[in-house]
Amino acid sequence: MAPDPSGDQVSPSSEPSAPRCVGILAGGGPLPAQVAQSVVAAGGSVFIIGFEGFAEPDVIAPWPHRFIRLAAAGEILSTLRQHGCRELVLIGPVRRPSFATLRPDAAGARILARIGRALFSGDDGLLGAIVRVLGEEGFVVRGAHEYLHASVGRQGVMGAVRPDSVAVSDIGRGRSVVVAMGALDIGQGCVVQDGLVLAVEAIEGTDEMLERVGRYRQDGRPGGVLVKMAKPGQERRADLPTIGPETVRRAARAGLRGIAFEAGATLLTDPRECVALADAAGLFLVGITTAGTMESLL
């Protein structure tokens, strides 16, 4: 039976403390449900705003929810306030629509004006502006990782497969590439094979990048490595790097040797399944840091 939303409001605090109602602004994938489960397990309740065309009905169905189009900000904010939601979590992928197709309501138009030039910047710039505006509207925005402690990727090798010296070198090269890309607010991932950068992630996302990598993989060399990290200075309350079972499957289909992710700043949607799939495919799965040497991975 779905938990009953409460109208009680909560006071902002430095740590999430199972407030009476957490509002979840949900894009696609399984993470909105996982956040809801965590909040309810801690004694709180949730109300989910499912973005039309992005949130998956079967995923959010067990909890009180409402589907609202992305640009209907007035309807979104009034619904959250109606259900007593003061703390919000933004979670799940949402593909950025074109400005011409947004059709904002009156409140949405005012908010877009307040966001200003960030509308035309990279994803992190836009998300940072959205978090700022939500704060100005009286909400406390939390990061999904504050509720999903078990899903935050840890440092070191997960699973049975370890990278060799060539893979470790590729991880280091990929780390440098992703840090440089992230400083320009471009993307969170790249694929490196024996020192050669096969692909970098931009607006298409990790899955589509992995789909094209297979066409460029160099025969006669060790398979490549996917490196995925948060952007330097990224707004970590939205759009943390995410890896799921499908990421592992696509990496295997592309002929890669493994996946390296930023420890403490990457969400694994199903850690056990990711490790099981990686082990079965002979891929390594490893959490790395943003600086320092990586000889410990060998």
C-alpha positions, 0 to 999 in steps of 0.5 A: 500500500502506498504511503500517505503524504503528509501536509507537515513542513520541515525545517532545513537542516544540514543533513537529511533526517527523514522529513515528513515528506521529501519531494522527488523530481523524477526523470527516467531509470530506477533511482527515483524509486530507490530514493523513495524506498530509502526515505520511507524506510527511514520513517519519512514519506515522499511525493513524486513529480514524474516528468512527462516523457521521462519518468517511468510509470511502473517505477514510480507507481507504488508511491504518491505521484503526479506526472507533470510536463517539464516546463510547468513550473507553477504546477510543479511548485504548487503541487510540492507545497500542497503535499508539504514537501520542503526537501527535494531530490532531483534524480533520473536522466532527463534529456534537455528539450529544445527551447522552442518546445518547452511551452512554459506556464506563467511561473515557468516563464518567470523561472526561465528568466531567472535562470537566464543565460544558464539555459544555454550553458552546459548541463552542470551550469543549467542544473546549478541554476535550477538548484539555486532557483529552487532554493530561492523558492524556499526548498532545500535541495538534497543530493540522491547520494545523501539517501543512497549510501549503499549505491555510492561507488567505493574506491578500489576494485569491485568484483573478481577482475583487476586491471593490468598495467595497460588498463591502468595507464588507459584509466590515467589517460581517461581521467585526464581527458574527463577532467579537461572536458568537465572543466568546460562543462561538456561531459562526464565520460570517455573511452581510451584504448591503449592510449588512444581516445576513441570517444568522448561523451557529450549531449548524447550520454554514456549509452549512446557513446558506448554504442559507437565505440565498437566501430572505432575499437582498434584490432590487435590491441587490448580492449578499451576502458570507460572512464566516468567522473564528475565534472570539477566543481560539479553541482553534486545535488543533481546529475552525478555520474551513474552506472547501471547494469545496462552500462556494463552490458554495453561496455561488454558489447563494445569489446571494452576491458573495464569501467573506471568511475569516480569513487564517492561521486558515482551512483551504481543503480544496482551494485550487485548486478553490475559486479555480477555482469562485469565478472561474467563478461570478464570486465573490471569495475573500479573506483578511482580518485581524481588525483594521485597514482593508481598503482594500487589497482594492479 
